[in-house]
């Protein structure tokens, strides 16, 4: 199964515990999830600069 998540430059965001992170929660790669995460990537790049956020993929 393919999974996707929003990834970002390490340290740009923090976990609830205040630790630097480099990516969010993994979701199944389907049309609805991909579209929602693409919107988040676009918003992140608008807020933090071009290329700071992207979609990451993996096989689970």
Secondary structure, 3 states (H helix, E strand, C coil): CEEEEEEECCCCEECCCCCEECECCCEECCHHHHHHHHHHHHHHHHHHCCCCEEEEEEEC
